[in-house]
Amino acid sequence: MKPQSRHIAALPTLVTLGNAFCGFLAATYLLEAASQAGLARSALSAGLEDSPHRDLFLAYLVKAVWSMFAAMVFDFLDGKVARLTRSESAFGVQIDSLSDVVSFGLVPALMFKTLGEFEFGLRPKTALVLGCFHLFGAILRLARFNVEAEPETDDHRCFKGLPTPAAAAGVAVLVYLYASAASGDDGTELVAPALVQQWVAAAFPFIIVGLGVLMWTRLPYLHAANLLLTERRQPSHLLAILATIGVVAWEPPIAMAVLMLGYALSGPILYVWDLFTGHATVEGESWL
């Protein structure tokens, strides 16, 4: 019986390591992107304007984005697998957080640094410092989660602070939005690609700092997946969900960016709402 138990306990660990692997894969793509960006600069200095290196740079960025999204799938599944196999443990919590630091802390910070340095014209040290806001915010949030009294359960309604996967998704969708506009693929019909690039370049440095700070706060963030999957929905709610899916299908890059950044802002909005109404989103919590 013991060997079987150990085998079952290994399943969620393997799923969690899948998260770490996808994060590492994304990091390797970002290193390749940086290499291609350097070659593109060299080609431009030599007067070669038709160099393929910039297109390869953008392609590697997109590969890193999809690798991060794959890491999010593994991150979503590992807890489910642990509960199904009844193999939840303190070890699982620790390895999950360590994997999250790689996939949702280091990789988004590296994404911003790579794009900021080679496309936005930021100085390397400036891009490094701004990226550290995200990395440090993720580390601090995950460390706080590991030491606080009650582990989050499958049926909880709120997170304390912006979840690291959500913050990472906010970075990823902006990178995807910029790369799509710059490469001319999946172009948007609502906004000119040049305007999209200008907006992302101007806003991204502020957004990366904001996401890092929001992860460290105790602001309330609704657990959207649990609320959608476990609570009864009114017909109007279902229509809103279908409309959201339709907008995302019509304009994927812009819609995903708006949704993720809207979720990031929902924490401060909920906090202000609680202050004015006197109603706590989760009873007995202090959010700052």
BELDACOR-V362047 format. One record per pair of residues at least 12 apart in sequence whose ideal C-beta (glycine too) atoms are under 10 Angstrom apart, sorted by sequence separation. I is the first residue (numbers start at 1). J is the second residue. D is the distance in whole Angstrom. If there is no record, write none. Layout:
{{I & J & D} {I & J & D}}
This chain:
{{39 & 51 & 7} {40 & 52 & 9} {41 & 53 & 8} {115 & 127 & 8} {116 & 128 & 9} {148 & 160 & 8} {181 & 193 & 4} {182 & 194 & 9} {247 & 259 & 9} {270 & 282 & 10} {275 & 287 & 10} {39 & 52 & 9} {40 & 53 & 4} {41 & 54 & 9} {79 & 92 & 8} {113 & 126 & 10} {114 & 127 & 8} {180 & 193 & 8} {181 & 194 & 8} {228 & 241 & 7} {274 & 287 & 8} {39 & 53 & 4} {40 & 54 & 4} {78 & 92 & 8} {79 & 93 & 10} {82 & 96 & 9} {113 & 127 & 4} {116 & 130 & 7} {117 & 131 & 10} {145 & 159 & 9} {177 & 191 & 10} {181 & 195 & 8} {182 & 196 & 9} {267 & 281 & 10} {36 & 51 & 10} {38 & 53 & 8} {39 & 54 & 9} {40 & 55 & 9} {112 & 127 & 7} {113 & 128 & 6} {116 & 131 & 8} {145 & 160 & 8} {178 & 193 & 10} {181 & 196 & 4} {182 & 197 & 6} {244 & 259 & 7} {36 & 52 & 9} {37 & 53 & 7} {40 & 56 & 8} {112 & 128 & 10} {113 & 129 & 10} {144 & 160 & 8} {145 & 161 & 8} {177 & 193 & 10} {180 & 196 & 8} {181 & 197 & 5} {271 & 287 & 5} {36 & 53 & 5} {37 & 54 & 7} {39 & 56 & 8} {40 & 57 & 6} {78 & 95 & 9} {79 & 96 & 8} {110 & 127 & 10} {113 & 130 & 8} {114 & 131 & 9} {144 & 161 & 8} {180 & 197 & 10} {181 & 198 & 10} {270 & 287 & 8} {271 & 288 & 8} {35 & 53 & 9} {36 & 54 & 7} {39 & 57 & 8} {40 & 58 & 10} {78 & 96 & 6} {109 & 127 & 10} {110 & 128 & 10} {112 & 130 & 7} {113 & 131 & 4} {141 & 159 & 9} {145 & 163 & 9} {178 & 196 & 7} {179 & 197 & 10} {181 & 199 & 9} {182 & 200 & 9} {36 & 55 & 9} {37 & 56 & 9} {38 & 57 & 9} {109 & 128 & 9} {112 & 131 & 5} {113 & 132 & 9} {141 & 160 & 9} {145 & 164 & 9} {177 & 196 & 6} {178 & 197 & 6} {181 & 200 & 8} {268 & 287 & 9} {36 & 56 & 4} {37 & 57 & 5} {111 & 131 & 8} {112 & 132 & 10} {141 & 161 & 5} {177 & 197 & 9} {267 & 287 & 8} {35 & 56 & 9} {36 & 57 & 4} {37 & 58 & 9} {75 & 96 & 7} {78 & 99 & 8} {109 & 130 & 9} {110 & 131 & 7} {112 & 133 & 9} {113 & 134 & 10} {140 & 161 & 9} {141 & 162 & 8} {142 & 163 & 10} {178 & 199 & 9} {179 & 200 & 10} {35 & 57 & 9} {36 & 58 & 9} {74 & 96 & 10} {109 & 131 & 4} {112 & 134 & 7} {113 & 135 & 10} {141 & 163 & 8} {142 & 164 & 6} {177 & 199 & 9} {178 & 200 & 4} {33 & 56 & 8} {34 & 57 & 8} {36 & 59 & 8} {37 & 60 & 9} {108 & 131 & 8} {109 & 132 & 7} {111 & 134 & 9} {112 & 135 & 10} {141 & 164 & 6} {177 & 200 & 6} {178 & 201 & 8} {32 & 56 & 8} {33 & 57 & 5} {36 & 60 & 6} {37 & 61 & 10} {75 & 99 & 7} {109 & 133 & 8} {110 & 134 & 10} {137 & 161 & 9} {138 & 162 & 10} {32 & 57 & 9} {33 & 58 & 8} {35 & 60 & 9} {36 & 61 & 9} {74 & 99 & 8} {75 & 100 & 7} {106 & 131 & 9} {109 & 134 & 5} {110 & 135 & 9} {137 & 162 & 8} {138 & 163 & 10} {139 & 164 & 9} {174 & 199 & 10} {175 & 200 & 8} {33 & 59 & 8} {34 & 60 & 9} {108 & 134 & 5} {109 & 135 & 4} {138 & 164 & 5} {141 & 167 & 9} {174 & 200 & 6} {178 & 204 & 8} {32 & 59 & 9} {33 & 60 & 4} {34 & 61 & 10} {107 & 134 & 10} {108 & 135 & 8} {109 & 136 & 9} {137 & 164 & 8} {138 & 165 & 10} {177 & 204 & 10} {32 & 60 & 5} {33 & 61 & 5} {71 & 99 & 8} {72 & 100 & 10} {75 & 103 & 7} {106 & 134 & 9} {107 & 135 & 10} {109 & 137 & 9} {31 & 60 & 9} {32 & 61 & 10} {33 & 62 & 9} {71 & 100 & 9} {74 & 103 & 8} {75 & 104 & 8} {105 & 134 & 7} {106 & 135 & 6} {109 & 138 & 8} {138 & 167 & 7} {174 & 203 & 8} {175 & 204 & 9} {29 & 59 & 9} {30 & 60 & 7} {33 & 63 & 8} {104 & 134 & 9} {105 & 135 & 5} {108 & 138 & 8} {134 & 164 & 9} {137 & 167 & 7} {138 & 168 & 8} {174 & 204 & 6} {29 & 60 & 5} {30 & 61 & 7} {32 & 63 & 8} {33 & 64 & 7} {71 & 102 & 8} {72 & 103 & 8} {104 & 135 & 10} {105 & 136 & 8} {107 & 138 & 10} {28 & 60 & 9} {29 & 61 & 8} {32 & 64 & 9} {71 & 103 & 4} {72 & 104 & 8} {105 & 137 & 8} {106 & 138 & 8} {29 & 62 & 9} {30 & 63 & 9} {31 & 64 & 9} {70 & 103 & 9} {71 & 104 & 7} {105 & 138 & 3} {106 & 139 & 9} {134 & 167 & 7} {171 & 204 & 8} {174 & 207 & 7} {26 & 60 & 10} {29 & 63 & 4} {30 & 64 & 5} {101 & 135 & 8} {104 & 138 & 6} {105 & 139 & 6} {134 & 168 & 8} {174 & 208 & 9} {26 & 61 & 10} {28 & 63 & 9} {29 & 64 & 4} {30 & 65 & 10} {68 & 103 & 6} {103 & 138 & 10} {105 & 140 & 10} {224 & 259 & 10} {28 & 64 & 8} {29 & 65 & 9} {67 & 103 & 9} {68 & 104 & 8} {71 & 107 & 8} {102 & 138 & 10} {105 & 141 & 9} {134 & 170 & 9} {171 & 207 & 8} {26 & 63 & 8} {27 & 64 & 8} {29 & 66 & 9} {30 & 67 & 9} {101 & 138 & 6} {104 & 141 & 10} {105 & 142 & 7} {134 & 171 & 7} {170 & 207 & 7} {171 & 208 & 7} {25 & 63 & 8} {26 & 64 & 4} {29 & 67 & 6} {100 & 138 & 7} {101 & 139 & 6} {104 & 142 & 9} {170 & 208 & 9} {25 & 64 & 8} {26 & 65 & 8} {28 & 67 & 9} {29 & 68 & 10} {68 & 107 & 6} {100 & 139 & 10} {224 & 263 & 7} {26 & 66 & 8} {27 & 67 & 9} {67 & 107 & 8} {68 & 108 & 7} {101 & 141 & 10} {131 & 171 & 10} {167 & 207 & 10} {170 & 210 & 9} {171 & 211 & 7} {23 & 64 & 10} {25 & 66 & 10} {26 & 67 & 4} {27 & 68 & 10} {97 & 138 & 10} {100 & 141 & 9} {101 & 142 & 6} {167 & 208 & 9} {170 & 211 & 6} {222 & 263 & 9} {25 & 67 & 5} {26 & 68 & 5} {65 & 107 & 10} {97 & 139 & 9} {100 & 142 & 6} {101 & 143 & 9} {169 & 211 & 10} {221 & 263 & 7} {224 & 266 & 9} {24 & 67 & 9} {25 & 68 & 9} {26 & 69 & 9} {64 & 107 & 7} {65 & 108 & 10} {68 & 111 & 8} {99 & 142 & 10} {167 & 210 & 9} {168 & 211 & 9} {221 & 264 & 9} {22 & 66 & 9} {23 & 67 & 8} {26 & 70 & 8} {64 & 108 & 10} {97 & 141 & 9} {98 & 142 & 8} {167 & 211 & 4} {170 & 214 & 9} {222 & 266 & 7} {22 & 67 & 5} {23 & 68 & 7} {25 & 70 & 8} {26 & 71 & 7} {97 & 142 & 4} {100 & 145 & 9} {166 & 211 & 9} {167 & 212 & 8} {219 & 264 & 10} {221 & 266 & 6} {222 & 267 & 9} {21 & 67 & 9} {22 & 68 & 7} {25 & 71 & 8} {64 & 110 & 8} {65 & 111 & 8} {96 & 142 & 9} {97 & 143 & 8} {220 & 266 & 9} {221 & 267 & 5} {22 & 69 & 8} {23 & 70 & 9} {24 & 71 & 9} {64 & 111 & 6} {164 & 211 & 10} {167 & 214 & 7} {168 & 215 & 10} {219 & 266 & 9} {220 & 267 & 6} {22 & 70 & 4} {23 & 71 & 5} {94 & 142 & 10} {97 & 145 & 7} {98 & 146 & 10} {162 & 210 & 9} {166 & 214 & 9} {167 & 215 & 5} {219 & 267 & 4} {220 & 268 & 10} {222 & 270 & 7} {19 & 68 & 10} {21 & 70 & 9} {22 & 71 & 4} {93 & 142 & 10} {96 & 145 & 10} {97 & 146 & 5} {162 & 211 & 7} {166 & 215 & 9} {211 & 260 & 10} {215 & 264 & 10} {218 & 267 & 9} {219 & 268 & 6} {220 & 269 & 10} {221 & 270 & 8} {21 & 71 & 8} {22 & 72 & 8} {61 & 111 & 7} {64 & 114 & 8} {96 & 146 & 9} {162 & 212 & 9} {207 & 257 & 10} {211 & 261 & 9} {214 & 264 & 6} {217 & 267 & 7} {219 & 269 & 9} {220 & 270 & 5} {19 & 70 & 9} {20 & 71 & 8} {22 & 73 & 8} {23 & 74 & 9} {162 & 213 & 9} {163 & 214 & 10} {164 & 215 & 6} {210 & 261 & 9} {214 & 265 & 9} {217 & 268 & 9} {219 & 270 & 7} {220 & 271 & 7} {18 & 70 & 8} {19 & 71 & 5} {22 & 74 & 6} {23 & 75 & 10} {93 & 145 & 8} {94 & 146 & 7} {161 & 213 & 10} {162 & 214 & 4} {163 & 215 & 8} {215 & 267 & 10} {219 & 271 & 5} {18 & 71 & 8} {19 & 72 & 8} {21 & 74 & 8} {22 & 75 & 9} {61 & 114 & 7} {93 & 146 & 6} {161 & 214 & 7} {162 & 215 & 5} {211 & 264 & 6} {214 & 267 & 6} {218 & 271 & 9} {219 & 272 & 10} {220 & 273 & 9} {19 & 73 & 8} {20 & 74 & 8} {60 & 114 & 9} {61 & 115 & 7} {161 & 215 & 5} {162 & 216 & 9} {203 & 257 & 10} {207 & 261 & 7} {210 & 264 & 7} {214 & 268 & 8} {217 & 271 & 9} {220 & 274 & 7} {18 & 73 & 8} {19 & 74 & 4} {20 & 75 & 10} {161 & 216 & 6} {162 & 217 & 7} {166 & 221 & 7} {210 & 265 & 9} {219 & 274 & 10} {18 & 74 & 4} {19 & 75 & 5} {90 & 146 & 9} {108 & 164 & 9} {115 & 171 & 9} {119 & 175 & 10} {159 & 215 & 10} {161 & 217 & 5} {17 & 74 & 8} {18 & 75 & 9} {19 & 76 & 9} {57 & 114 & 9} {58 & 115 & 10} {61 & 118 & 10} {111 & 168 & 9} {160 & 217 & 8} {161 & 218 & 6} {162 & 219 & 7} {196 & 253 & 8} {200 & 257 & 8} {207 & 264 & 8} {15 & 73 & 10} {16 & 74 & 7} {19 & 77 & 9} {57 & 115 & 9} {61 & 119 & 9} {93 & 151 & 7} {120 & 178 & 9} {160 & 218 & 5} {161 & 219 & 6} {163 & 221 & 6} {166 & 224 & 9} {196 & 254 & 8} {199 & 257 & 10} {203 & 261 & 9} {210 & 268 & 10} {15 & 74 & 6} {16 & 75 & 8} {18 & 77 & 8} {19 & 78 & 7} {93 & 152 & 10} {104 & 163 & 9} {105 & 164 & 6} {108 & 167 & 7} {109 & 168 & 9} {112 & 171 & 6} {115 & 174 & 9} {119 & 178 & 7} {159 & 218 & 9} {160 & 219 & 8} {161 & 220 & 9} {162 & 221 & 6} {222 & 281 & 8} {14 & 74 & 9} {15 & 75 & 9} {18 & 78 & 8} {104 & 164 & 4} {108 & 168 & 5} {111 & 171 & 6} {115 & 175 & 6} {119 & 179 & 9} {159 & 219 & 9} {160 & 220 & 7} {161 & 221 & 7} {163 & 223 & 9} {190 & 250 & 9} {191 & 251 & 9} {220 & 280 & 8} {221 & 281 & 9} {222 & 282 & 10} {15 & 76 & 10} {16 & 77 & 9} {17 & 78 & 9} {57 & 118 & 7} {58 & 119 & 9} {90 & 151 & 9} {103 & 164 & 9} {104 & 165 & 5} {107 & 168 & 7} {108 & 169 & 9} {110 & 171 & 10} {111 & 172 & 7} {114 & 175 & 9} {158 & 219 & 10} {159 & 220 & 7} {160 & 221 & 8} {163 & 224 & 10} {189 & 250 & 8} {190 & 251 & 6} {196 & 257 & 9} {220 & 281 & 4} {15 & 77 & 5} {16 & 78 & 4} {57 & 119 & 8} {103 & 165 & 8} {104 & 166 & 9} {105 & 167 & 9} {106 & 168 & 10} {108 & 170 & 8} {109 & 171 & 8} {112 & 174 & 9} {158 & 220 & 5} {159 & 221 & 4} {188 & 250 & 10} {189 & 251 & 7} {191 & 253 & 10} {219 & 281 & 10} {220 & 282 & 6} {15 & 78 & 4} {16 & 79 & 9} {88 & 151 & 8} {100 & 163 & 9} {101 & 164 & 8} {104 & 167 & 7} {105 & 168 & 8} {108 & 171 & 4} {111 & 174 & 9} {112 & 175 & 8} {115 & 178 & 7} {119 & 182 & 7} {157 & 220 & 9} {158 & 221 & 6} {159 & 222 & 8} {188 & 251 & 6} {191 & 254 & 7} {14 & 78 & 9} {15 & 79 & 9} {54 & 118 & 9} {100 & 164 & 5} {104 & 168 & 4} {107 & 171 & 9} {108 & 172 & 7} {111 & 175 & 5} {115 & 179 & 8} {157 & 221 & 10} {158 & 222 & 6} {159 & 223 & 6} {188 & 252 & 9} {190 & 254 & 6} {12 & 77 & 9} {13 & 78 & 8} {15 & 80 & 9} {16 & 81 & 9} {54 & 119 & 9} {88 & 153 & 10} {100 & 165 & 7} {103 & 168 & 7} {104 & 169 & 9} {107 & 172 & 9} {111 & 176 & 10} {157 & 222 & 7} {158 & 223 & 6} {159 & 224 & 10} {186 & 251 & 9} {188 & 253 & 6} {189 & 254 & 9} {190 & 255 & 10} {220 & 285 & 7} {12 & 78 & 5} {15 & 81 & 5} {16 & 82 & 9} {108 & 174 & 10} {157 & 223 & 6} {186 & 252 & 7} {187 & 253 & 9} {188 & 254 & 5} {219 & 285 & 10} {221 & 287 & 10} {11 & 78 & 9} {12 & 79 & 8} {14 & 81 & 9} {15 & 82 & 8} {97 & 164 & 9} {104 & 171 & 9} {108 & 175 & 9} {115 & 182 & 10} {156 & 223 & 6} {186 & 253 & 6} {188 & 255 & 10} {218 & 285 & 7} {220 & 287 & 6} {12 & 80 & 9} {13 & 81 & 9} {100 & 168 & 9} {104 & 172 & 10} {155 & 223 & 9} {158 & 226 & 10} {185 & 253 & 10} {218 & 286 & 7} {219 & 287 & 5} {12 & 81 & 4} {13 & 82 & 9} {154 & 223 & 10} {157 & 226 & 7} {158 & 227 & 10} {218 & 287 & 4} {219 & 288 & 7} {11 & 81 & 5} {12 & 82 & 4} {83 & 153 & 9} {156 & 226 & 7} {157 & 227 & 7} {217 & 287 & 7} {218 & 288 & 6} {11 & 82 & 8} {12 & 83 & 9} {83 & 154 & 6} {137 & 208 & 9} {141 & 212 & 9} {144 & 215 & 10} {152 & 223 & 8} {155 & 226 & 6} {217 & 288 & 6} {12 & 84 & 9} {79 & 151 & 10} {82 & 154 & 10} {133 & 205 & 10} {137 & 209 & 9} {140 & 212 & 9} {144 & 216 & 8} {154 & 226 & 7} {180 & 252 & 8} {181 & 253 & 7} {8 & 81 & 9} {9 & 82 & 8} {11 & 84 & 9} {12 & 85 & 7} {79 & 152 & 9} {134 & 207 & 10} {135 & 208 & 10} {137 & 210 & 10} {138 & 211 & 9} {139 & 212 & 10} {141 & 214 & 9} {142 & 215 & 9} {153 & 226 & 10} {157 & 230 & 9} {180 & 253 & 5} {181 & 254 & 9} {8 & 82 & 10} {11 & 85 & 6} {13 & 87 & 9} {79 & 153 & 10} {80 & 154 & 8} {130 & 204 & 9} {131 & 205 & 10} {134 & 208 & 5} {137 & 211 & 7} {138 & 212 & 8} {141 & 215 & 4} {144 & 218 & 9} {157 & 231 & 9} {179 & 253 & 9} {180 & 254 & 9} {10 & 85 & 9} {12 & 87 & 6} {20 & 95 & 8} {24 & 99 & 10} {27 & 102 & 8} {79 & 154 & 7} {130 & 205 & 5} {133 & 208 & 6} {134 & 209 & 8} {137 & 212 & 3} {140 & 215 & 7} {141 & 216 & 6} {155 & 230 & 7} {177 & 252 & 9} {178 & 253 & 9} {8 & 84 & 9} {9 & 85 & 7} {11 & 87 & 7} {12 & 88 & 8} {13 & 89 & 9} {16 & 92 & 7} {19 & 95 & 9} {20 & 96 & 10} {23 & 99 & 7} {26 & 102 & 9} {27 & 103 & 9} {30 & 106 & 10} {34 & 110 & 9} {130 & 206 & 9} {132 & 208 & 9} {133 & 209 & 5} {134 & 210 & 10} {136 & 212 & 6} {137 & 213 & 6} {139 & 215 & 9} {140 & 216 & 5} {141 & 217 & 9} {154 & 230 & 9} {176 & 252 & 8} {177 & 253 & 4} {8 & 85 & 5} {9 & 86 & 9} {10 & 87 & 8} {12 & 89 & 9} {15 & 92 & 10} {16 & 93 & 10} {19 & 96 & 8} {22 & 99 & 9} {23 & 100 & 8} {26 & 103 & 7} {30 & 107 & 7} {33 & 110 & 10} {37 & 114 & 7} {41 & 118 & 8} {120 & 197 & 9} {130 & 207 & 10} {131 & 208 & 7} {132 & 209 & 10} {133 & 210 & 8} {134 & 211 & 6} {135 & 212 & 8} {136 & 213 & 10} {137 & 214 & 7} {138 & 215 & 6} {139 & 216 & 9} {141 & 218 & 10} {176 & 253 & 6} {177 & 254 & 7} {7 & 85 & 10} {8 & 86 & 8} {9 & 87 & 4} {13 & 91 & 8} {16 & 94 & 10} {17 & 95 & 8} {20 & 98 & 7} {21 & 99 & 9} {23 & 101 & 9} {24 & 102 & 7} {25 & 103 & 10} {29 & 107 & 9} {33 & 111 & 9} {37 & 115 & 9} {40 & 118 & 8} {119 & 197 & 8} {127 & 205 & 9} {130 & 208 & 5} {131 & 209 & 10} {133 & 211 & 8} {134 & 212 & 5} {137 & 215 & 4} {138 & 216 & 9} {177 & 255 & 10} {8 & 87 & 6} {9 & 88 & 9} {12 & 91 & 10} {13 & 92 & 7} {16 & 95 & 5} {19 & 98 & 10} {20 & 99 & 4} {23 & 102 & 4} {24 & 103 & 8} {27 & 106 & 7} {31 & 110 & 9} {34 & 113 & 9} {122 & 201 & 9} {126 & 205 & 8} {130 & 209 & 6} {133 & 212 & 3} {134 & 213 & 10} {136 & 215 & 9} {137 & 216 & 5} {173 & 252 & 9} {174 & 253 & 9} {177 & 256 & 8} {178 & 257 & 10} {5 & 85 & 9} {7 & 87 & 10} {9 & 89 & 7} {12 & 92 & 6} {16 & 96 & 5} {19 & 99 & 4} {20 & 100 & 9} {22 & 102 & 9} {23 & 103 & 3} {26 & 106 & 9} {27 & 107 & 6} {30 & 110 & 5} {34 & 114 & 5} {37 & 117 & 8} {38 & 118 & 8} {120 & 200 & 8} {121 & 201 & 8} {129 & 209 & 10} {132 & 212 & 8} {133 & 213 & 7} {136 & 216 & 8} {137 & 217 & 9} {173 & 253 & 7} {176 & 256 & 7} {177 & 257 & 5} {5 & 86 & 9} {6 & 87 & 9} {15 & 96 & 10} {16 & 97 & 10} {18 & 99 & 9} {19 & 100 & 7} {20 & 101 & 9} {21 & 102 & 9} {22 & 103 & 6} {23 & 104 & 8} {26 & 107 & 5} {29 & 110 & 10} {30 & 111 & 6} {33 & 114 & 6} {37 & 118 & 4} {119 & 200 & 9} {120 & 201 & 5} {127 & 208 & 9} {131 & 212 & 9} {134 & 215 & 8} {173 & 254 & 9} {176 & 257 & 8} {177 & 258 & 10} {5 & 87 & 8} {9 & 91 & 9} {13 & 95 & 6} {16 & 98 & 9} {17 & 99 & 7} {20 & 102 & 5} {21 & 103 & 9} {23 & 105 & 9} {24 & 106 & 9} {25 & 107 & 9} {26 & 108 & 9} {29 & 111 & 10} {33 & 115 & 9} {36 & 118 & 9} {37 & 119 & 8} {119 & 201 & 7} {120 & 202 & 9} {122 & 204 & 9} {130 & 212 & 9} {133 & 215 & 9} {173 & 255 & 9} {174 & 256 & 9} {175 & 257 & 10} {9 & 92 & 8} {12 & 95 & 9} {13 & 96 & 9} {16 & 99 & 5} {19 & 102 & 8} {20 & 103 & 7} {23 & 106 & 7} {24 & 107 & 9} {27 & 110 & 6} {30 & 113 & 9} {31 & 114 & 9} {34 & 117 & 8} {122 & 205 & 7} {133 & 216 & 10} {173 & 256 & 4} {174 & 257 & 6} {12 & 96 & 9} {15 & 99 & 10} {16 & 100 & 9} {19 & 103 & 6} {23 & 107 & 5} {26 & 110 & 8} {27 & 111 & 9} {30 & 114 & 5} {34 & 118 & 7} {120 & 204 & 7} {172 & 256 & 9} {173 & 257 & 5} {19 & 104 & 9} {22 & 107 & 9} {23 & 108 & 10} {26 & 111 & 8} {29 & 114 & 10} {30 & 115 & 9} {33 & 118 & 8} {115 & 200 & 9} {116 & 201 & 8} {119 & 204 & 10} {120 & 205 & 8} {172 & 257 & 10} {173 & 258 & 9} {13 & 99 & 10} {115 & 201 & 9} {170 & 256 & 10} {173 & 259 & 8} {174 & 260 & 8} {169 & 256 & 8} {170 & 257 & 8} {173 & 260 & 5} {174 & 261 & 8} {75 & 163 & 10} {116 & 204 & 7} {169 & 257 & 10} {172 & 260 & 8} {173 & 261 & 8} {75 & 164 & 9} {76 & 165 & 8} {115 & 204 & 7} {116 & 205 & 7} {170 & 259 & 10} {171 & 260 & 9} {75 & 165 & 6} {169 & 259 & 9} {170 & 260 & 4} {169 & 260 & 5} {170 & 261 & 6} {112 & 204 & 7} {116 & 208 & 8} {168 & 260 & 10} {169 & 261 & 10} {170 & 262 & 10} {72 & 165 & 5} {75 & 168 & 10} {112 & 205 & 8} {167 & 260 & 9} {170 & 263 & 8} {71 & 165 & 8} {72 & 166 & 9} {166 & 260 & 7} {169 & 263 & 8} {170 & 264 & 6} {112 & 207 & 9} {113 & 208 & 9} {169 & 264 & 9} {69 & 165 & 10} {72 & 168 & 8} {112 & 208 & 5} {167 & 263 & 10} {68 & 165 & 9} {71 & 168 & 8} {72 & 169 & 7} {111 & 208 & 9} {166 & 263 & 6} {167 & 264 & 7} {166 & 264 & 7} {69 & 168 & 9} {109 & 208 & 8} {112 & 211 & 10} {68 & 168 & 6} {69 & 169 & 8} {72 & 172 & 9} {108 & 208 & 8} {163 & 263 & 9} {166 & 266 & 10} {68 & 169 & 8} {71 & 172 & 10} {162 & 263 & 8} {166 & 267 & 10} {162 & 264 & 6} {68 & 171 & 8} {69 & 172 & 7} {108 & 211 & 8} {109 & 212 & 9} {162 & 265 & 10} {65 & 169 & 10} {68 & 172 & 5} {69 & 173 & 10} {108 & 212 & 10} {162 & 266 & 9} {67 & 172 & 10} {162 & 267 & 6} {65 & 171 & 9} {66 & 172 & 9} {161 & 267 & 8} {162 & 268 & 10} {65 & 172 & 5} {68 & 175 & 9} {69 & 176 & 9} {105 & 212 & 10} {160 & 267 & 10} {64 & 172 & 8} {65 & 173 & 8} {68 & 176 & 10} {159 & 267 & 9} {65 & 174 & 10} {158 & 267 & 9} {62 & 172 & 10} {65 & 175 & 6} {66 & 176 & 9} {105 & 215 & 9} {61 & 172 & 10} {64 & 175 & 8} {65 & 176 & 5} {104 & 215 & 9} {64 & 176 & 10} {65 & 177 & 10} {158 & 270 & 8} {62 & 175 & 8} {61 & 175 & 6} {62 & 176 & 6} {65 & 179 & 8} {61 & 176 & 8} {64 & 179 & 10} {65 & 180 & 10} {63 & 179 & 10} {58 & 175 & 10} {61 & 178 & 8} {62 & 179 & 5} {61 & 179 & 5} {62 & 180 & 8} {60 & 179 & 9} {58 & 178 & 9} {59 & 179 & 8} {58 & 179 & 5} {61 & 182 & 9} {62 & 183 & 8} {57 & 179 & 9} {58 & 180 & 9} {61 & 183 & 9} {158 & 280 & 10} {160 & 282 & 9} {58 & 181 & 10} {62 & 185 & 9} {158 & 281 & 6} {159 & 282 & 10} {58 & 182 & 6} {59 & 183 & 8} {62 & 186 & 10} {157 & 281 & 8} {158 & 282 & 5} {57 & 182 & 9} {58 & 183 & 5} {157 & 282 & 7} {160 & 285 & 7} {57 & 183 & 10} {58 & 184 & 10} {59 & 185 & 9} {156 & 282 & 8} {160 & 286 & 10} {161 & 287 & 9} {55 & 182 & 9} {58 & 185 & 9} {158 & 285 & 8} {160 & 287 & 7} {54 & 182 & 8} {55 & 183 & 6} {54 & 183 & 9} {55 & 184 & 10} {158 & 287 & 10} {55 & 185 & 10} {26 & 168 & 10} {23 & 168 & 9} {30 & 175 & 10} {19 & 165 & 10} {26 & 172 & 9} {33 & 179 & 10} {76 & 225 & 8}}
